[in-house]
Every structure is written in C-alpha cells, then in structure tokens.
C-alpha cells in the first residue's frame, strides 16, 4: 500500500501510522445498536462516522471485513437488578414479547441507516446467536482464575486482573486503585466481591423471559462479554480497528480489553477509535430535557426545532462537515447552511459531468496538487471537513470554467470528473436527487412486480405463496395494504 494512513489511537492518545496485521486487509469491529427502541440521531452520527471510515479504507485499496453487531439480549449497564433489562422493560411497556421488540427495532435501525446511505457491514452478528461461545469464554475465565461465581451469576474479578500485572483502566486512563479506595465501604455487599467487577453471566429471575441454560443455571450474558466474543470470532483474537461512540470507552471497551487479555493472552485491538457526541442547539440531546429528535423527524420535518424538512443527503453532508472526533452541533441555521452548500456542490458535480473541452495542453489549474491535498486529508485520520474544503476549491474552478473565466485540458477534465465523483459519492457517501429518485423508481418497480406476483398467486388460490411474499416484505419493513383500489405498500 503506497499510502501512509494515520489514525488517532484512543489507547495511546496519539496519531499513529496504520499498519494492518495482514497487508492490504483490515479487520474492523464497531459496536452496534441495542435494539430496544428507535435508533437516535446521536447513534446515526456514530455509525455514519464509521461508514465514512469504512468507505475511505475501501477507496484506499484495503479489503475490509467490517463487523457490526446487534445487541439483542442482556444489556445491563450496571449489573444490577435484572428487572432493569432494557428489553424486558420495553416488552412490558409495549405488551410485546422481547424478541418482537428486537425484530421491530432491528428493522427500524436498518431502514434508518439505509435512508442515510450507509453501507451494510460485511458481517452483522447477534448476541443471541452466540450464546454458546459466550458460555465457553466465561468457563475459561473461571478456570484461569479471572472470574468467580456468585449466586448463579459470574463476575470478572478486576482486582485479580490487576494483581497479575494487567491494567484495568488503561483505555480510559482511570486509576482503579483510587476507585477501589473510594468504594471500599461497599465491598462485600451484594453478589460482587468489588463494585468494579462486572458481569460475564447473570442469573435470570423466575419472571425473566430472555434466558438460556448454562453450567450456572438459567441466565443471560453480560453486555461486555457479547462484543468480545463476536469481535474475536470473526476477526481473530487480535484485530486492527475497534470503533464506537465516546460514551462506550468506559466501562464497555475497558471491559473488552480486560476480557481479551485474560481470555486470549493478548490485547485484542491495535487501534481504538471513538466518535464524539452530537448536540443540538448547543445542548446535549436528552429525552428528559425535551432537547431530542429522532432521525426521521429531521427528514420529515415533524418536529419543533427545524423550520423545514431536510433531505437525508443534506443531513449526511452536515454531519461530514465535522471531524468524527469533534463534537457536532446541529441547529436550524447549521442545516440551512448545509443545504445551501450541498445544493452548490450537486450543481457543480452536474456541470463537471456535462463539461467538454478541446484544450490539449495543461492549464494553470493545479489539479495534481489538489488531488494530493484531498488524499492527504483522508490519510490524516479521516479528516472529512478538510476533504470537503478542498472539494469546494474544485467547485470554484468548475464554475469558473463554465463561465469561461478558466480553461481546462482534456486530461485535467477527465481527472477532475473521476476524482470529484469518487470523493463526493463513493467516499463521503452523498447522493444527488437524481440518484435518490432513480433508486426510488427501481424500488417501486420491484415492489409492483412482487405485488403482481402476489395477486396472481391469490387468483390461483396459492395462498401460501401470497402470504410468503407479504410476510417477507413485512420483515424488511414494507407493509402491503389491500383495499378496494388494489394493493399499495408503505415503507
């Protein structure tokens, strides 16, 4: 690989030259959603950041195995009362089975990310699909003395881990000895030997619906254990990149490092990457304060914060204008400015794609230097705002050429066309209105074909096929509605 990519490694706090474990290949794991509610806008910002990183790695010529999990069981952040399990609480609230909650919000998650043009990961494992492996790793940690059983639950022993010369707290730079000293009066209370110990396996109460048999009785896996098992299963005991939101650094990612070192004898991740938070109108988004909006409410305009709806591509463009490690603040003014910039960019792309020239000799436009600056932005820890700034240098040239104020040669024009289309659509992941319209037309055509096949099946009294088509579309979040005027669909 001829490029020298630098990545800010949260573990060391420095930008480091990226050297993958296997040349030209990258293993990347990103913590996925906990599917007990609608994906919120802050989550979308995190997943979009890593989508941009994924796209950039592919653009630079790497073969990427991108693993992003679905947490569909056992999300107990405090290792406390199992009745606080988010899936159980939501299932009671909505009067649905927990796995109905999982399915409902997994479909929502995929639909929202598709709206914002995120590429799917290469592997998307679920926690419930890897219960056996989680039990096996828990057994190993028990056998090696890094864990203990207490009342049918199993906990990771942080003090024992540190006694062996390992360092729980290395990622978040927390002094665990101080934490122990400050909470010593709580030691011995409850099931845990120490408050900092975390659950590998939790005993299920009699009323707990999501439960699996284990050597310690019926229970469910700890949240931290799930990611360790799924990441190492598909990427190896050590892999290149682990990403997630800044809020996951402690305790979640700290626990993953401890489990990896204790279970496999080596630090699991070489480059830790963390995306920063999203704020709105200068304040943290929170349901409790009312400063909160769902992704699709921003798209549809069904909210009180923004004066109009904004297309998904404009929202994506706005998000890309902040570096993934920077706090991004959105507001009505910011979205209007992003819309203006996006429209100018799309107009320039359309112009350059239609431009022709008969100039043979190179002109004064510094196309070669511009290309290098764009690549340098990508190679400098995936700097999307600097890339966009350089793209707008080219936008200025495009309008100057169109207005006859500058000339461009045939070779320069072909280079500019190729690069600006690659940077805008392939790397930044933006979509023009024409592309969105074309995709919608194709989707409508496919759905009309399926509706026709279903009508034919019903006419032939093949109700099994008719129901299969309806149910398969519903699983994808597309609902068919039969009425007097025929069958329609709702996305």
NORMO-V707040 format. One line per field, one symbol per residue. ss: DSSP state (A for helix, B for strand, O for the rest). phi: phi as a letter, one per 30 degrees, with the letter a starting at -180 (. if undefined). Layout:
ss = ???
phi = ???
//
This chain:
ss = OOOOOBBBBOOOOBBBBOOOOBOOBBBBBBOOOBOOOOOBAAAAAAAAAAAAAAAAAAAOOOBBBBBBOBBOOOOOOOOOOAAAOAAAAAAAAAOOOAAAAAAAAAAAAAAAAAAOOOOOOOBOOBAAAAAAAAAAAAAAAAAOOOBBBBOOBBBBOAAAAAAOOOOOOOOOOOOAAAAAAAOAAAOOOOOOOOOOOBBBBBBOOOOOOOOBOOOOOOBBBOAAAAAAAAAAAAAOOOBBBBBBBAAAAAAAAAAAAAAAAAAAOOOOBBBBBBBOOBBBOOBBOBOOOOBOOBAAAAAAOOOOOOOOOOOAAAAAAAAAOOOOOOOBBBOAAAAAAAAAAAAAAAAAAAAAAAOOOOBOOOOOOOAAAAAAAAAAAAABOOOAAAAAAAAAAAAAAAAAAAOOOOOOBAAAAAAAAAAAAAAAAAAOOOOOAAAAAAAAAAAAAAAAAAAAAAAAAAAOOOAAAAAAAAAAAAAOOOBBBBBOOBBBBBO
phi = .dccdcbdcddcibdbddbdebeibbcbcbdddcdcaddcdddeddddeddddeddedddjdcccccbdcdbaidcdchcedddeddddddddchbdedddededddeedddddecidddddbbdcdddbdeddddddddddddicbbcbhicbbdcdddedddicbdkdddhcddedddddbddceididddbdddbdcbcdddeddddbbdbdcjdabddeddedddddddcbjdbbdbbbldedcebcedddddddddddbiaddbcbcbbdddccbhibddaddcidaadedddddidaccbdadbdedddddddddcddccdcccaedddddddddddddddddddddcdbacdcdecdddddddeddddedddchhddddedededddeddedddedidbcbdeddddddedddddddcdcdidbdddddddddddddddddddddddddddddicdddedddddddddciccdbcbddjccbbd
//
